[in-house]
Amino acid sequence: MSVRRVALLTAGGLAPCLSSSVGGLIERYTEIAPEVEIIGYRNGYAGLLAGDHLDVTPEIREKAPLLHNFGGSPIGNSRVKLTNVADCVRRGLVKEGQDPLKVAAEQLTKDGVQVLHTIGGDDTNTTAADLAAYLHENGYELTVVGLPKTIDNDVVPIRQSLGAWTAAEQGAVFARNVIAEHSSNLRMLIVHEVMGRNCGWLTAATAAKYREWVTTQQYAGFGNEQNTWDVHAVFVPELDIDIEAEATRLRAQMDATGAVNIFLSEGAGVDSIVAEMTARGEEPAKDAFGHVKLDTINPGQWFAQQFAEKLGAEKVLVQKSGYFSRAAAANSEDLRLIKGMVDLAVESALARVSGVIGHDEEQDNRLRAIEFPRIRGGKPFDTGQAWFGELLGAIGQEKGKPVSTSH
């Protein structure tokens, strides 16, 4: 069956690829299949459930290239899990007694959509797979072609997810100004908390990108020294953190320069924090997918408390770069990656081949439509990569023992 109408949907948290991916899909369809109608559901699956969509008009097709200049998503996001009926009812997305999958399926049928393009992480794309399976069981064939959006870069088996390179670059830009605060106090502890629930890739890549800047600057002396601007520790979920040993090492840095700069993954130490909360009789808040809401447990503050007294810090500053970095427009590296994935996404859609587009690590890193059952989140950062070992060696940090090989 030929494709007459496609729908676009962005979901989950923001990443520096959403706007460009939407623009790229509109551009590519206009180039090779201009007869195909395009709509965009507003605010992710919430818009699909409500039947709230925007039409791609000829004027929008003409202006689609402008979307590459922006962050965010022109059609909006939300976090909705269609198989979590209770949450959908609680939020007023469906009525009591309704099945969200059925509501969404009926809406797609009503809108005459043959192809749904989902731009999101593992939760977004596996939810789309659930929807496609439901439709198939009920006699309606929907092709779902996903694009892998996540700044965590933790989707199995995809080598590089969209937006992650830009997020690391922008996190490094954020760090330049935050770490300038080392000069605002005699003994300053700065914790730069970076997004990454289960995967430390973004934290490591952000620290490496920032240090690349640090090591290419010329310093004037007179208090303007590299060692006060440098990275002094990088903590990721995949490696055990010996707080006492690190405190001893970092105390020497504090005594020598009056400044300690830590790059921390928000997922590092979460198990310890949750265990402390549970012991106090507190239950951490969770989202629709059952994930602990990290912004409610403040890992950066927890780590700052662990180190502040041990380092003799007079002032502690915890700053989070996540919302700054994830809302940026895609950089040149990501734009190239987006272009290649978008082209294949449209080709797959027209051939009615479902899957998530990505370089398949289990098939020689070929760019292909990866089967939905193979998609999952929580891919750990490979701490054995040479560039990460070189980073830790350069800052004098012991690598530590792996916490786990999977999450």
C-alpha positions as a printed NumPy array, in Angstrom:
array([[  0.   ,   0.   ,   0.   ],
       [  1.39 ,   3.389,  -0.977],
       [  2.017,   6.084,   1.61 ],
       [ -0.452,   8.94 ,   1.392],
       [ -0.123,  10.555,   4.808],
       [  2.573,  10.582,   7.472],
       [  2.591,  11.981,  10.974],
       [  5.489,  13.358,  12.997],
       [  5.727,  13.168,  16.774],
       [  8.43 ,  14.28 ,  19.218],
       [  8.377,  13.022,  22.793],
       [ 10.323,  12.732,  26.024],
       [ 12.831,  15.342,  27.145],
       [ 14.373,  17.848,  24.779],
       [ 17.55 ,  17.212,  22.805],
       [ 19.468,  19.348,  20.28 ],
       [ 18.052,  17.473,  17.303],
       [ 14.274,  17.662,  17.539],
       [ 13.676,  20.852,  15.59 ],
       [ 16.234,  19.884,  12.954],
       [ 14.843,  16.354,  12.61 ],
       [ 11.325,  17.7  ,  12.088],
       [ 12.626,  20.163,   9.523],
       [ 14.737,  17.503,   7.84 ],
       [ 11.836,  15.077,   7.491],
       [  9.64 ,  17.763,   5.935],
       [ 12.459,  18.729,   3.555],
       [ 13.152,  15.146,   2.487],
       [  9.52 ,  14.272,   1.817],
       [  9.153,  17.486,  -0.165],
       [ 12.218,  16.535,  -2.241],
       [ 11.366,  12.95 ,  -3.134],
       [  7.665,  12.432,  -2.365],
       [  5.949,  15.834,  -2.4  ],
       [  2.549,  14.194,  -2.858],
       [  2.698,  12.712,   0.665],
       [  0.711,  14.758,   3.19 ],
       [  2.417,  15.52 ,   6.503],
       [  0.934,  16.339,   9.898],
       [  2.569,  16.833,  13.263],
       [  0.913,  15.763,  16.503],
       [  1.363,  18.469,  19.109],
       [  3.017,  17.646,  22.425],
       [  3.887,  14.047,  21.669],
       [  1.536,  11.216,  22.524],
       [ -0.676,  13.646,  24.454],
       [ -1.526,  15.337,  21.167],
       [ -2.11 ,  12.016,  19.456],
       [ -4.598,  10.987,  22.141],
       [ -6.388,  14.32 ,  21.793],
       [ -6.293,  14.381,  18.004],
       [ -4.419,  17.683,  18.19 ],
       [ -2.23 ,  18.15 ,  15.135],
       [ -0.763,  20.751,  12.812],
       [ -0.844,  20.432,   9.02 ],
       [  2.344,  20.938,   7.025],
       [  1.252,  23.521,   4.479],
       [  3.152,  24.57 ,   1.34 ],
       [  4.421,  27.608,   3.258],
       [  5.754,  25.42 ,   6.049],
       [  7.459,  23.141,   3.516],
       [  9.195,  26.177,   2.062],
       [ 10.375,  27.395,   5.452],
       [ 11.293,  23.983,   6.896],
       [ 15.081,  24.599,   6.517],
       [ 14.775,  27.383,   9.106],
       [ 14.054,  24.768,  11.776],
       [ 17.719,  23.713,  11.712],
       [ 18.548,  27.01 ,  13.433],
       [ 16.548,  26.273,  16.574],
       [ 16.558,  24.063,  19.643],
       [ 13.448,  22.611,  21.255],
       [ 10.666,  21.116,  19.164],
       [  8.271,  23.132,  16.998],
       [  5.481,  20.646,  17.694],
       [  6.145,  20.166,  21.41 ],
       [  6.944,  17.21 ,  23.653],
       [  5.454,  15.307,  26.575],
       [  6.195,  12.157,  28.568],
       [  3.309,   9.748,  28.04 ],
       [  3.38 ,   5.949,  28.209],
       [  0.356,   4.563,  26.374],
       [  0.461,   1.28 ,  28.293],
       [  0.336,   3.104,  31.647],
       [ -3.435,   3.415,  31.72 ],
       [ -3.671,   4.769,  35.276],
       [ -1.289,   7.619,  34.53 ],
       [ -3.122,   8.554,  31.313],
       [ -6.442,   8.618,  33.193],
       [ -4.979,  10.609,  36.095],
       [ -3.653,  13.235,  33.701],
       [ -6.942,  13.507,  31.848],
       [ -5.491,  12.203,  28.589],
       [ -8.134,   9.485,  28.364],
       [-11.353,   8.793,  30.241],
       [-11.85 ,   6.14 ,  32.895],
       [-12.35 ,   2.799,  31.193],
       [-10.598,   3.786,  27.961],
       [ -7.503,   2.008,  26.661],
       [ -4.931,   4.646,  25.588],
       [ -3.588,   2.32 ,  22.879],
       [ -7.057,   1.952,  21.414],
       [ -7.704,   5.714,  21.607],
       [ -4.402,   6.432,  19.837],
       [ -5.024,   3.717,  17.242],
       [ -8.487,   5.024,  16.462],
       [ -7.106,   8.55 ,  16.101],
       [ -4.42 ,   7.431,  13.653],
       [ -7.046,   5.531,  11.683],
       [ -9.35 ,   8.55 ,  11.692],
       [ -6.497,  10.793,  10.521],
       [ -5.6  ,   8.391,   7.719],
       [ -1.973,   8.012,   8.832],
       [  0.03 ,   5.166,   7.288],
       [  3.437,   6.144,   8.695],
       [  4.268,   7.53 ,  12.124],
       [  7.695,   9.099,  12.612],
       [  8.647,   9.166,  16.29 ],
       [ 11.604,  11.245,  17.398],
       [ 12.542,  10.25 ,  20.909],
       [ 14.473,   7.927,  23.172],
       [ 13.927,   4.268,  23.944],
       [ 10.682,   4.933,  25.854],
       [  9.22 ,   6.942,  22.956],
       [ 10.143,   4.382,  20.342],
       [  9.155,   1.283,  22.294],
       [  5.805,   2.946,  23.028],
       [  5.425,   3.449,  19.259],
       [  6.214,  -0.236,  18.754],
       [  3.451,  -1.148,  21.229],
       [  1.079,   1.029,  19.224],
       [  2.071,  -0.532,  15.888],
       [  1.614,  -4.03 ,  17.327],
       [ -1.838,  -3.127,  18.622],
       [ -2.871,  -1.744,  15.244],
       [ -1.56 ,  -4.826,  13.457],
       [ -3.567,  -7.093,  15.767],
       [ -6.635,  -5.063,  14.918],
       [ -6.23 ,  -5.117,  11.157],
       [ -4.597,  -1.737,  10.563],
       [ -1.057,  -1.65 ,   9.263],
       [  0.975,   1.266,  10.585],
       [  4.634,   1.727,   9.712],
       [  6.583,   3.293,  12.562],
       [  9.999,   4.765,  11.84 ],
       [ 11.821,   6.167,  14.852],
       [ 14.778,   8.504,  15.17 ],
       [ 16.972,   8.022,  18.276],
       [ 16.922,  11.184,  20.352],
       [ 18.726,  11.234,  23.674],
       [ 21.592,  13.305,  25.004],
       [ 22.504,  10.367,  27.261],
       [ 23.654,   8.396,  24.187],
       [ 22.424,   5.213,  25.851],
       [ 20.147,   3.464,  23.346],
       [ 20.978,  -0.182,  22.599],
       [ 22.237,  -1.065,  19.96 ],
       [ 22.714,   2.424,  18.466],
       [ 26.266,   3.761,  18.257],
       [ 25.435,   7.466,  18.446],
       [ 22.089,   9.027,  19.299],
       [ 21.008,  12.373,  17.907],
       [ 21.756,  15.48 ,  19.949],
       [ 24.389,  13.982,  22.257],
       [ 27.4  ,  15.598,  20.579],
       [ 25.776,  19.021,  20.755],
       [ 24.77 ,  18.554,  24.382],
       [ 28.374,  17.759,  25.345],
       [ 29.627,  20.814,  23.493],
       [ 27.039,  23.061,  25.111],
       [ 27.706,  21.599,  28.558],
       [ 31.342,  22.572,  28.109],
       [ 30.304,  26.129,  27.206],
       [ 28.139,  26.217,  30.344],
       [ 31.09 ,  25.013,  32.426],
       [ 33.333,  27.872,  31.299],
       [ 31.205,  30.456,  33.074],
       [ 30.312,  28.335,  36.083],
       [ 33.913,  27.392,  36.787],
       [ 34.915,  31.063,  36.613],
       [ 33.193,  31.192,  40.014],
       [ 36.28 ,  29.567,  41.54 ],
       [ 37.592,  33.095,  41.929],
       [ 34.623,  34.209,  44.053],
       [ 35.765,  32.505,  47.265],
       [ 38.925,  31.381,  49.051],
       [ 38.144,  27.641,  49.007],
       [ 35.539,  26.886,  46.354],
       [ 33.985,  23.514,  45.556],
       [ 32.1  ,  23.51 ,  42.242],
       [ 29.955,  20.534,  41.251],
       [ 28.831,  20.581,  37.619],
       [ 25.929,  18.133,  37.469],
       [ 25.372,  16.719,  33.979],
       [ 22.35 ,  14.745,  32.754],
       [ 22.676,  10.97 ,  32.475],
       [ 20.451,   8.631,  34.483],
       [ 22.22 ,   5.328,  33.83 ],
       [ 24.916,   6.336,  31.39 ],
       [ 27.956,   8.508,  32.062],
       [ 28.79 ,   9.179,  28.407],
       [ 27.501,  12.756,  28.416],
       [ 29.339,  13.644,  31.621],
       [ 32.583,  12.191,  30.314],
       [ 32.181,  13.8  ,  26.886],
       [ 31.302,  17.165,  28.449],
       [ 34.331,  17.052,  30.729],
       [ 36.573,  16.056,  27.806],
       [ 35.175,  18.847,  25.622],
       [ 35.621,  21.387,  28.399],
       [ 39.162,  20.235,  29.124],
       [ 39.957,  20.529,  25.424],
       [ 39.132,  24.212,  25.812],
       [ 41.119,  24.531,  29.056],
       [ 44.269,  23.022,  27.584],
       [ 44.227,  25.215,  24.487],
       [ 44.057,  28.527,  26.37 ],
       [ 46.979,  30.796,  27.197],
       [ 47.158,  31.842,  30.836],
       [ 48.433,  35.177,  32.093],
       [ 49.59 ,  34.144,  35.541],
       [ 48.876,  36.594,  38.371],
       [ 46.24 ,  34.122,  39.637],
       [ 45.041,  33.197,  36.144],
       [ 46.266,  29.579,  36.089],
       [ 45.192,  26.417,  34.3  ],
       [ 45.007,  24.355,  37.49 ],
       [ 42.158,  26.438,  38.895],
       [ 40.149,  26.206,  35.658],
       [ 40.818,  22.501,  35.091],
       [ 38.671,  19.412,  35.607],
       [ 39.611,  17.735,  38.886],
       [ 37.189,  14.775,  39.024],
       [ 34.7  ,  13.008,  36.764],
       [ 32.124,  10.748,  38.409],
       [ 29.919,   8.46 ,  36.284],
       [ 27.383,   5.736,  37.231],
       [ 29.471,   2.946,  35.696],
       [ 32.409,   3.329,  38.083],
       [ 32.531,   2.898,  41.835],
       [ 33.366,   6.115,  43.68 ],
       [ 35.709,   5.808,  46.666],
       [ 34.639,   8.999,  48.407],
       [ 37.323,   8.828,  51.109],
       [ 40.16 ,   8.278,  48.631],
       [ 38.845,  10.967,  46.303],
       [ 38.413,  13.36 ,  49.221],
       [ 42.068,  12.9  ,  50.16 ],
       [ 43.177,  13.549,  46.57 ],
       [ 40.896,  16.529,  46.107],
       [ 41.829,  17.995,  49.506],
       [ 45.381,  18.326,  48.229],
       [ 44.061,  20.162,  45.159],
       [ 41.972,  22.467,  47.364],
       [ 44.917,  23.205,  49.664],
       [ 47.152,  24.013,  46.706],
       [ 44.81 ,  26.197,  44.653],
       [ 41.63 ,  26.892,  46.61 ],
       [ 39.528,  25.394,  43.814],
       [ 38.019,  21.968,  43.078],
       [ 35.858,  21.367,  39.992],
       [ 33.858,  18.133,  39.774],
       [ 31.928,  16.893,  36.737],
       [ 29.167,  14.62 ,  38.032],
       [ 26.65 ,  12.456,  36.213],
       [ 23.209,  12.882,  37.771],
       [ 22.87 ,   9.099,  37.89 ],
       [ 26.037,   8.562,  39.914],
       [ 25.28 ,   7.513,  43.468],
       [ 21.499,   7.385,  42.959],
       [ 21.221,   3.95 ,  44.587],
       [ 22.904,   5.306,  47.719],
       [ 20.667,   8.372,  47.805],
       [ 17.474,   6.332,  47.345],
       [ 18.624,   3.888,  50.046],
       [ 19.085,   6.797,  52.47 ],
       [ 15.628,   8.144,  51.612],
       [ 14.024,   4.727,  52.059],
       [ 15.735,   4.318,  55.422],
       [ 14.137,   7.626,  56.483],
       [ 10.747,   6.344,  55.348],
       [ 10.657,   8.563,  52.257],
       [  9.545,   7.339,  48.841],
       [ 11.249,   8.98 ,  45.832],
       [  8.89 ,  10.421,  43.209],
       [  8.742,   8.523,  39.913],
       [  7.608,   9.391,  36.382],
       [  5.138,   7.555,  34.134],
       [  7.847,   5.099,  33.078],
       [  8.768,   4.213,  36.674],
       [ 12.034,   6.186,  36.675],
       [ 13.046,   8.035,  39.832],
       [ 12.641,  11.78 ,  39.194],
       [ 16.261,  12.823,  39.568],
       [ 15.432,  16.498,  39.996],
       [ 13.636,  15.608,  43.237],
       [ 16.601,  13.839,  44.86 ],
       [ 19.367,  16.296,  43.863],
       [ 22.437,  14.06 ,  43.336],
       [ 24.663,  17.133,  42.966],
       [ 23.711,  18.423,  46.399],
       [ 24.225,  14.98 ,  47.919],
       [ 27.755,  14.704,  46.527],
       [ 28.524,  18.27 ,  47.534],
       [ 27.573,  17.402,  51.106],
       [ 29.822,  14.325,  51.026],
       [ 32.852,  16.358,  49.95 ],
       [ 32.41 ,  19.857,  51.376],
       [ 33.615,  19.214,  54.926],
       [ 36.275,  16.732,  53.863],
       [ 37.791,  19.307,  51.488],
       [ 37.455,  22.196,  53.886],
       [ 35.377,  24.085,  51.355],
       [ 34.215,  27.535,  52.446],
       [ 31.661,  27.763,  49.661],
       [ 29.91 ,  25.122,  47.561],
       [ 28.28 ,  25.746,  44.194],
       [ 26.158,  23.084,  42.468],
       [ 25.1  ,  23.921,  38.924],
       [ 23.185,  21.802,  36.39 ],
       [ 23.832,  22.215,  32.685],
       [ 21.086,  19.859,  31.518],
       [ 18.369,  22.306,  30.545],
       [ 20.913,  24.635,  28.982],
       [ 22.58 ,  21.964,  26.854],
       [ 19.545,  19.936,  25.831],
       [ 17.67 ,  22.957,  24.447],
       [ 20.419,  24.032,  22.038],
       [ 20.219,  23.946,  18.262],
       [ 22.129,  21.047,  16.696],
       [ 25.806,  21.649,  15.922],
       [ 27.511,  20.733,  12.647],
       [ 28.363,  17.183,  13.791],
       [ 24.781,  16.447,  14.752],
       [ 23.407,  18.099,  11.612],
       [ 25.412,  15.648,   9.49 ],
       [ 24.175,  12.72 ,  11.584],
       [ 20.586,  13.963,  11.409],
       [ 20.767,  14.309,   7.62 ],
       [ 21.9  ,  10.731,   7.114],
       [ 19.316,   9.308,   9.504],
       [ 16.46 ,  11.424,   8.131],
       [ 17.173,  10.348,   4.551],
       [ 17.051,   6.674,   5.537],
       [ 13.968,   7.273,   7.713],
       [ 12.008,   8.574,   4.711],
       [ 13.323,   5.8  ,   2.47 ],
       [ 12.251,   3.209,   5.05 ],
       [  8.857,   4.845,   5.478],
       [  8.125,   4.815,   1.758],
       [  9.159,   1.15 ,   1.625],
       [  6.913,   0.48 ,   4.678],
       [  9.828,  -0.803,   6.774],
       [  9.47 ,  -0.16 ,  10.497],
       [ 12.324,   0.316,  12.947],
       [ 14.544,   2.845,  14.668],
       [ 17.161,   4.407,  12.423],
       [ 20.705,   4.156,  13.707],
       [ 24.187,   2.756,  13.248],
       [ 23.704,  -0.808,  14.455],
       [ 26.568,  -1.773,  16.785],
       [ 25.618,  -5.426,  16.466],
       [ 25.729,  -5.351,  12.653],
       [ 29.053,  -3.704,  11.825],
       [ 27.746,  -0.221,  12.664],
       [ 25.628,  -0.154,   9.5  ],
       [ 23.04 ,   2.602,   9.286],
       [ 19.726,   0.757,   9.104],
       [ 16.181,   0.499,  10.444],
       [ 16.809,  -1.459,  13.624],
       [ 14.052,  -3.824,  14.719],
       [ 11.976,  -2.501,  17.628],
       [ 12.358,  -5.586,  19.87 ],
       [ 16.114,  -4.932,  19.928],
       [ 15.74 ,  -1.338,  21.123],
       [ 16.192,  -0.639,  24.803],
       [ 17.647,   2.074,  26.998],
       [ 20.262,   2.084,  29.716],
       [ 23.279,   1.24 ,  27.56 ],
       [ 26.24 ,   1.832,  29.88 ],
       [ 29.096,   4.097,  28.941],
       [ 32.156,   2.1  ,  27.922],
       [ 34.681,   3.414,  30.44 ],
       [ 37.401,   1.363,  28.751],
       [ 37.597,   3.745,  25.806],
       [ 41.047,   5.242,  25.389],
       [ 39.923,   8.878,  25.392],
       [ 38.234,   8.474,  28.779],
       [ 41.247,   6.745,  30.286],
       [ 43.448,   9.568,  28.99 ],
       [ 41.114,  12.135,  30.558],
       [ 41.235,  10.491,  33.994],
       [ 44.991,  10.032,  33.742],
       [ 45.49 ,  13.685,  32.868],
       [ 43.585,  14.857,  35.953],
       [ 45.194,  12.297,  38.286],
       [ 42.024,  10.339,  39.034],
       [ 42.027,   6.607,  39.585],
       [ 39.649,   4.827,  37.22 ],
       [ 37.815,   2.847,  39.924],
       [ 36.06 ,  -0.478,  39.685],
       [ 33.06 ,  -0.996,  37.385],
       [ 29.774,  -0.85 ,  39.26 ],
       [ 27.982,  -3.009,  36.702],
       [ 28.201,  -3.977,  33.054],
       [ 24.504,  -3.324,  32.515],
       [ 21.611,  -1.382,  33.969]])
